[in-house]
Amino acid sequence: MQIKKFDTINVVPFIDIMLVLLVIVLTTATFVAKGIIPVDLPSSQSATKQDNKKNLTITIKENGEILFDKIVVLEKNLETELSKYKANMPIHINCDKKAKFNSFIILLDILKEKEFKNLGIITKKDS
């Protein structure tokens, strides 16, 4: 029995793997570079530019996930997480337009119960 001698290396599988890795790196890099949570905001005629003061941004995503400044908070822990903030803290609420309205109402009820008054609902301005 004779052993076959390899003259070349097949690089096609290596190229396929590298292309897949390149796609993964590029897609994750776009989310990291933006530094924002993608939410499809509802439109409003009277939307104004957001100021850069110290505030708490609460985001409700389409799947119902709630985030406090990019930190995921379970619905059952909303009350305890909000108790860590003062009642005069400005709160901006980002709610995806396809999110369940019930999540938004639960959040507003807890905010009212904790006597938060400085609330803003973030929308995008119609073009």
Secondary structure as UniProt FT lines:
FT   HELIX           12..34
FT   STRAND          43..44
FT   TURN            45..46
FT   STRAND          56..60
FT   TURN            62..63
FT   STRAND          66..68
FT   TURN            69..70
FT   STRAND          71..73
FT   HELIX           75..77
FT   HELIX           78..82
FT   TURN            83..84
FT   TURN            87..88
FT   STRAND          91..95
FT   TURN            97..98
FT   HELIX           101..113
FT   TURN            114..115
FT   STRAND          119..122
FT   STRAND          124..125
//
